Amino acid sequence: MSHPHGGWAEQDPRDWDEGLRVVIAQCLQSAAIPGTEVAVLCLACQVDGVVPLALNGEPLGPGIIWLDRRAHDQANTMAQRVGVQRLFDITGLVPDASHAGPKILWLRDHEAATFEHAAAFPPAAGYLLYNLTGRLALDHANASSSLLYDVRARQWSEELLEAFDLGVHRLGEILRASEIAGNLTPAAAQRLGLSSACAVLVGTGDEHAASIGAGAVTTGMITDVTGTAEPVTVASSSVVFDPERLVETHAHAIDDAYLVENPGFVSGGSTLWFARNVLKVSQSAFFELADEVPAGADGVLFLPALSGAMTPTWNGGMRGVFAGLAMPHTSSTMARAVLEGCAYALRDVTDRFELLGLGHDEIRVVGGGSASSTWMQIKADVTGRPVRRVLAPEATALGAAMLAGVAAGIFRDLDDAVGRAVELEPEAFVPDKQRQSLYAESYARYQSLYRGVEGALT
C-alpha cells in the first residue's frame, strides 16, 4: 500500500497481476503438474476498491482500495441527495467513504481527465477478470458493496445511477460468483503458464470466500476474518437489515443468499502498528509480550480506531486511544490491551447479530490472527461464545477453490465441498466464566470510553 496523503490508501493494480502470476507458478510447482491440467480458475479479492480502467485493460491510475477514506464528502453528498434512510433501504449499506460509489464520484470531482478517459471503474476482482477474460463483470457480492446496488432486486439501482449520473456500462454486468465468465485469453494464458482452455469464474469478495472457506455456508455460523481488518460475517437466507446500521447486508457468493456483516475494524493492523511503530519488534514478538499479562490488562483499554471506526459506530473521524495507563504499566500491558480492545469490537458485532436473530452458533476464526491461542481465548471470554480455529492457512483462497471445485465437478455442491475440504481444530476455545465476568465489566468501560472519545474528537 501507499499513503500519499492522510486517509488515502492505494495499490498499483499491476502488482496484483504480478502477484497472480507468481502465485500460480508456485502452485504449479508445488503440485508438480503442468498448467494445461488446470481446468478452472476462481479469484477472491478485496472489495470496495476502484480502478480507473482503460479499454485495453491498463489502469489509468492507482487502485483506490477499501482502506481509503478520501471520498468522505462524496459519501455525505450521496446521503444528502438521496437520504440516509432511503440509501440504506435500497443498498443495505452505510453511506461511508469505504464504498466504491463515493470513490467513483471522487474521481469525477477531483480527477476529471481520468474519469472521462476511463472505460470502467471495477473493483480488484473486476479489474483482474477483465484482464484474464476480456469481460467486464463482477459478482453480486462485489456489486452489493458499491452503494449503487439494489440488494433486494439484486441488480444495479436505476434510481441511484440516475441520481448520480453514472452509466451502468462503466460498472460491469453482474453475474453469479460461480458462473463461468469465459476462458483465459491467449495472452493471459501465456502470462500465467496456463491453457487458454482454462475457464475463469466470476469470483467474489475476500470475506465472502473466507466465509465459505470456514464452512459457514448456512445461517447461524459466524465467521471472524482476523486479518489487517476484521470483517465479521454471518450468512442469511433472506434480507435482514439492521435498524442501527452497525452491520450491513451484502449479497453472498452463494446463490440467492446474503452476508450480513460489519466490514471490518482495524485489528491485525493495530497489532502490526503497535509492534512496528511503538515497540519496534516483530508481530510474533508482540504476541509473546501480550501473553505475559493476565486478563483485563490491569485496567488498560485500547480503542481499535486507527483508521476510523466501524464499531460500535461508523465514524471515519474517530481515532485510536489508550486509556487507564499508570506508571507500573509496561509495553506488555499495552500489547494485551490491544488484543482485548479488538475483542470488544468483535463483541459489538456478535451482540448485534444476536439481536437480529442471527449467528447463534460458534465463531469460526480465519486469518493470521487465528494463530494466537491467547487472542482466540480472549475472543471466547469476551463474547461468551465458543471460538474455533479454521486450520486452512488461507481460508479465502480455499473458499475460491471450493467454488472452482464445484464448477469443475470435483464437488457436487458447496455442502459437499465443506464436508470434504474444510478442516477445523477439534477443540474449540470455550469461555471461562470468571474471565467472562471480568471482561463484561471491562467491555462496559470500553463502550463508555468510546462514547467519550467520539464526543471529543468528532
C-alpha positions in Angstrom: 0.0 0.0 0.0 1.0 3.6 -0.4 -0.5 6.5 1.5 0.3 9.7 -0.4 -2.0 11.8 1.8 -3.6 11.4 5.2 -6.6 9.0 4.9 -5.5 7.8 1.4 -4.7 4.1 0.6 -3.6 3.0 -2.8 -2.1 0.0 -4.6 -0.8 -0.5 -8.1 -3.1 -2.9 -9.9 -0.1 -4.2 -11.9 1.2 -5.6 -8.6 -2.0 -7.7 -8.4 -1.2 -9.0 -11.9 2.3 -9.9 -11.0 1.2 -11.4 -7.7 -1.2 -13.6 -9.5 1.5 -14.8 -12.0 4.0 -15.6 -9.2 1.4 -17.4 -7.0 0.1 -19.6 -9.9 3.7 -20.5 -10.8 4.3 -21.5 -7.2 1.1 -23.5 -7.1 2.0 -25.4 -10.3 5.5 -26.1 -8.9 4.2 -27.4 -5.5 1.5 -29.5 -7.2 4.0 -30.8 -9.7 1.5 -30.5 -12.6 1.6 -28.7 -15.9 -0.5 -25.6 -16.4 -2.5 -27.4 -19.0 -4.1 -29.5 -16.3 -5.7 -26.5 -14.6 -9.4 -26.5 -15.7 -10.9 -23.7 -13.6 -9.6 -20.6 -12.0 -11.5 -18.6 -9.4 -10.4 -15.4 -7.6 -11.5 -13.9 -4.3 -10.4 -10.3 -4.0 -10.6 -7.3 -1.7 -13.9 -5.5 -2.1 -14.7 -1.8 -2.1 -11.8 -0.8 -4.4 -11.9 1.2 -7.6 -9.6 1.0 -10.6 -10.0 3.6 -13.4 -9.7 1.2 -16.3 -8.8 1.9 -19.9 -10.5 -0.1 -22.7 -7.2 -2.0 -23.3 -7.1 -3.2 -19.7 -4.5 -0.8 -18.5 -5.1 1.1 -15.2 -5.3 4.8 -15.7 -4.2 5.4 -12.1 -3.7 3.6 -8.8 -6.3 1.4 -7.3 -8.1 3.3 -4.6 -8.6 0.4 -2.1 -11.0 -0.4 0.7 -9.0 1.4 3.4 -9.0 4.7 1.6 -11.1 7.5 3.3 -10.7 10.3 0.7 -14.3 10.2 -0.5 -15.9 11.3 2.8 -17.5 14.4 1.2 -18.9 12.3 -1.7 -20.4 9.8 0.7 -22.1 12.7 2.5 -23.3 14.0 -0.8 -24.9 10.7 -1.7 -26.6 10.6 1.7 -27.9 14.1 1.4 -29.1 13.8 -2.1 -31.0 10.5 -1.6 -31.4 10.5 2.1 -29.6 8.2 4.6 -32.6 6.0 5.2 -33.6 5.7 1.6 -30.0 4.9 0.6 -29.9 2.2 3.3 -33.3 0.8 2.3 -32.0 0.3 -1.3 -28.5 -0.9 -0.6 -28.4 -2.2 2.9 -25.2 -0.1 3.3 -24.0 2.7 5.4 -23.1 5.8 3.3 -19.4 5.5 4.0 -16.3 6.6 2.2 -15.0 3.0 2.1 -17.5 2.0 -0.6 -16.9 2.1 -4.3 -19.6 4.6 -5.3 -18.2 7.6 -3.4 -14.7 6.8 -4.7 -16.0 6.9 -8.3 -17.6 10.2 -7.6 -14.3 11.5 -6.0 -12.6 10.7 -9.3 -15.2 12.7 -11.2 -14.8 15.6 -8.8 -11.0 15.7 -8.5 -9.5 13.8 -11.4 -11.9 14.7 -14.2 -9.5 13.7 -17.0 -9.0 10.2 -15.6 -12.8 9.9 -15.0 -13.6 10.9 -18.6 -11.0 8.6 -20.2 -11.9 5.5 -18.1 -14.0 2.9 -19.8 -14.9 1.4 -16.4 -14.4 1.6 -12.7 -14.2 -2.0 -11.5 -13.1 -3.3 -8.1 -10.0 -5.5 -7.9 -12.0 -8.6 -8.9 -13.5 -6.9 -11.9 -10.1 -5.5 -13.0 -8.4 -8.9 -12.8 -11.4 -10.6 -14.5 -11.3 -8.2 -17.4 -7.5 -8.8 -17.9 -8.0 -12.5 -17.7 -11.0 -12.9 -20.0 -11.8 -9.6 -21.6 -15.2 -9.5 -19.9 -16.3 -6.6 -17.7 -18.2 -8.3 -14.9 -18.4 -8.8 -11.2 -20.4 -10.9 -8.8 -23.3 -9.8 -6.6 -21.1 -9.7 -3.5 -18.8 -7.1 -5.0 -21.6 -5.2 -6.6 -23.5 -5.1 -3.4 -20.7 -3.2 -1.6 -20.7 -0.4 -4.1 -23.5 1.8 -2.6 -25.1 1.6 -6.1 -26.7 -1.8 -5.9 -30.3 -2.7 -5.0 -29.8 -5.6 -2.6 -33.5 -6.7 -2.7 -33.8 -6.6 -6.5 -30.2 -7.9 -6.9 -29.2 -5.5 -9.6 -27.7 -2.1 -10.2 -30.1 0.5 -8.8 -31.6 2.6 -11.6 -32.7 5.2 -9.0 -29.1 5.6 -7.7 -27.4 5.6 -11.0 -29.8 8.3 -12.2 -29.3 10.3 -9.1 -25.6 10.4 -9.5 -25.5 10.4 -13.3 -23.5 7.2 -13.6 -23.7 4.8 -16.6 -24.2 1.1 -16.0 -21.9 0.3 -18.9 -19.0 1.6 -16.8 -19.8 -0.6 -13.8 -20.0 -4.0 -15.5 -22.6 -6.8 -15.7 -23.5 -8.6 -12.5 -23.2 -12.4 -12.6 -23.2 -15.2 -10.1 -19.9 -15.8 -8.4 -20.0 -19.4 -9.6 -20.7 -18.5 -13.2 -18.0 -19.0 -15.9 -17.2 -15.6 -17.2 -15.1 -17.0 -20.0 -11.8 -18.7 -20.8 -8.4 -17.2 -20.4 -7.4 -15.0 -23.3 -4.3 -16.4 -25.1 -2.2 -13.5 -23.7 -3.4 -14.2 -20.1 -2.8 -17.9 -20.5 0.7 -17.4 -21.7 1.4 -14.9 -18.9 0.2 -17.3 -16.2 1.5 -20.5 -17.7 -2.0 -22.0 -18.1 -4.1 -23.1 -21.0 -6.5 -20.8 -22.9 -9.0 -23.7 -22.3 -8.9 -22.8 -18.6 -12.3 -21.5 -17.5 -12.5 -18.4 -15.2 -15.3 -18.0 -12.7 -16.6 -14.5 -12.0 -15.3 -14.9 -8.5 -16.2 -13.0 -5.3 -15.0 -10.9 -2.4 -12.5 -11.9 0.2 -14.7 -12.1 3.3 -17.4 -13.9 1.2 -14.9 -16.5 0.1 -13.4 -16.7 3.6 -16.9 -17.5 5.0 -17.2 -20.3 2.5 -13.7 -21.5 3.4 -14.7 -21.5 7.1 -17.6 -23.8 6.2 -20.1 -21.1 7.2 -22.5 -21.7 4.3 -25.7 -22.0 6.3 -27.5 -19.5 8.5 -26.1 -19.2 12.0 -22.4 -19.7 11.7 -20.3 -16.5 12.4 -17.0 -16.1 10.5 -14.4 -13.8 12.0 -11.7 -12.9 9.5 -8.8 -11.7 11.6 -6.5 -10.0 9.1 -5.4 -6.4 8.7 -9.0 -5.5 9.2 -11.5 -7.9 10.9 -14.7 -8.4 8.9 -17.3 -10.3 10.9 -20.0 -12.1 8.9 -23.0 -14.3 9.2 -24.9 -15.9 6.3 -28.7 -15.4 5.9 -31.2 -16.9 3.6 -33.2 -13.6 3.5 -32.6 -9.9 3.6 -32.1 -8.7 7.1 -31.5 -5.0 7.8 -30.0 -3.7 11.0 -32.1 -0.6 12.1 -29.0 0.7 14.0 -26.9 0.3 10.8 -23.9 -1.3 12.7 -23.9 -4.2 10.3 -24.6 -4.1 6.5 -26.4 -6.5 4.3 -24.5 -7.7 1.2 -25.3 -10.3 -1.4 -23.3 -13.5 -0.8 -21.1 -15.5 -3.1 -23.6 -18.3 -2.5 -26.5 -18.1 -5.0 -29.6 -16.2 -3.6 -28.0 -15.9 -0.1 -26.9 -12.8 1.8 -24.0 -12.0 4.0 -24.8 -9.7 7.0 -21.5 -8.2 8.1 -19.5 -5.5 9.7 -16.8 -5.0 7.0 -14.0 -4.7 9.5 -12.4 -2.6 12.2 -8.6 -2.5 12.0 -7.4 -5.3 14.2 -4.3 -7.1 12.8 -3.4 -3.7 11.5 -3.5 -2.4 15.1 -1.2 -5.2 16.3 1.2 -4.5 13.4 1.1 -0.8 14.1 1.9 -1.2 17.8 4.6 -3.8 17.1 6.3 -1.9 14.3 5.9 1.7 15.2 5.9 1.7 19.0 7.7 -1.4 20.2 10.0 -1.8 17.2 9.6 -5.6 17.2 8.0 -8.2 15.0 4.4 -9.2 15.3 5.3 -12.5 16.7 7.3 -10.8 19.5 4.2 -8.6 20.1 2.1 -11.6 20.8 4.7 -13.1 23.1 4.6 -9.8 25.1 0.8 -9.9 25.3 0.9 -13.5 26.6 2.7 -12.3 29.7 -0.2 -10.2 31.0 -3.4 -11.6 32.7 -6.9 -10.9 31.6 -8.1 -7.3 31.9 -4.7 -5.8 31.1 -4.6 -4.3 34.6 -7.4 -1.8 33.6 -5.8 -0.5 30.4 -8.1 0.0 27.5 -7.5 0.4 23.8 -9.9 1.6 21.1 -9.1 0.0 17.7 -9.9 3.1 15.6 -6.6 3.9 14.0 -8.3 4.3 10.6 -11.6 5.5 11.8 -14.2 3.3 13.5 -16.6 0.7 12.1 -17.9 -0.3 15.5 -19.6 0.4 17.9 -20.5 3.2 15.4 -19.3 4.0 11.9 -17.2 7.2 12.3 -14.4 8.0 9.9 -13.2 10.8 12.1 -12.7 8.5 15.2 -9.1 7.7 16.2 -7.4 5.1 18.4 -6.8 5.6 22.1 -5.1 4.0 25.1 -6.7 4.8 28.4 -6.1 3.9 32.0 -2.3 4.0 31.8 -0.2 4.2 35.0 3.4 4.1 35.9 3.6 0.4 36.6 2.3 -0.5 33.1 4.6 -1.9 30.5 4.6 -2.5 26.8 3.3 -6.0 27.6 0.3 -4.5 29.3 -0.4 -2.3 26.3 0.0 -5.2 23.9 -2.6 -7.2 25.9 -4.9 -4.2 25.8 -4.7 -4.0 22.0 -5.9 -7.7 21.7 -8.7 -7.1 24.2 -9.8 -3.9 22.6 -10.2 -5.7 19.3 -12.2 -8.4 21.0 -14.5 -5.8 22.5 -15.1 -4.5 18.9 -15.9 -8.1 17.9 -18.4 -8.4 20.7 -20.1 -5.2 19.4 -20.9 -7.1 16.2 -21.8 -10.5 17.6 -24.2 -8.9 20.1 -25.8 -7.1 17.2 -26.2 -10.4 15.2 -27.9 -11.9 18.2 -30.4 -9.0 18.4 -31.1 -9.5 14.7 -31.8 -13.2 15.3 -28.6 -14.3 13.5 -25.4 -16.1 14.5 -26.4 -18.4 17.3 -23.6 -20.8 16.7 -19.9 -20.8 17.4 -17.4 -18.2 15.9 -15.0 -19.6 13.4 -11.8 -17.6 13.0 -9.7 -17.4 9.9 -6.7 -15.2 9.0 -3.3 -14.7 10.5 -4.7 -13.6 13.9 -6.1 -17.1 14.5 -2.6 -18.4 15.1 -2.5 -16.7 18.6 -4.2 -19.0 21.1 -4.1 -16.1 23.6 -6.2 -14.0 21.2 -8.6 -16.9 20.5 -9.2 -17.4 24.2 -9.7 -13.6 24.7 -12.4 -13.7 21.9 -14.2 -16.6 23.6 -14.1 -14.9 27.1 -15.2 -11.5 25.8 -18.0 -12.7 23.5 -19.2 -15.6 25.7 -19.2 -17.9 22.7 -17.2 -21.0 21.6 -14.4 -19.9 19.2 -12.9 -22.4 16.8 -9.9 -22.1 14.6 -10.2 -23.0 10.9 -7.0 -24.8 10.0 -6.7 -23.7 6.4 -3.8 -21.2 6.3 -5.6 -19.2 3.6 -9.4 -19.7 4.1 -10.2 -17.0 1.4 -8.2 -18.9 -1.2 -9.8 -22.1 0.0 -13.3 -20.6 -0.5 -12.4 -19.6 -4.0 -11.0 -23.1 -4.7 -14.2 -24.7 -3.4 -16.3 -22.6 -5.8 -13.9 -23.6 -8.6 -14.1 -27.3 -7.5 -17.9 -27.2 -7.7 -17.7 -25.7 -11.3 -15.2 -28.4 -12.2 -17.4 -31.2 -10.9 -15.0 -32.2 -8.2 -17.7 -31.4 -5.6 -21.4 -32.0 -6.0 -22.2 -28.6 -4.4 -20.9 -26.4 -1.6 -22.2 -28.6 1.2 -20.1 -31.4 -0.3 -17.1 -29.1 -0.6 -17.4 -28.1 3.1 -17.6 -31.7 4.2 -14.5 -32.7 2.2 -12.3 -29.5 2.2 -12.9 -27.6 5.4 -10.7 -28.7 8.3 -11.4 -27.4 11.8 -9.4 -27.6 15.0 -11.0 -30.4 17.0 -11.3 -28.5 20.2 -13.0 -25.0 20.5 -11.9 -22.3 22.8 -14.7 -22.1 25.4 -15.5 -19.1 27.6 -14.1 -19.2 31.2 -16.9 -17.9 33.5 -14.6 -16.0 35.8 -12.8 -14.2 33.0 -16.1 -13.7 31.2 -17.4 -11.7 34.2 -14.2 -9.6 34.4 -14.5 -8.8 30.7 -18.1 -7.9 31.0 -17.1 -5.0 33.3 -14.2 -4.0 31.0 -16.5 -4.1 28.0 -18.8 -1.6 29.7 -15.8 0.6 30.3 -14.8 0.3 26.7 -18.2 1.4 25.5 -18.2 4.4 27.9 -14.7 5.3 26.8 -15.7 5.1 23.1 -18.6 7.5 23.6 -16.5 10.0 25.4 -13.7 10.0 22.9 -16.2 10.1 20.0 -17.7 13.2 21.5 -14.4 14.8 22.0 -13.0 14.1 18.5 -15.9 14.3 16.2 
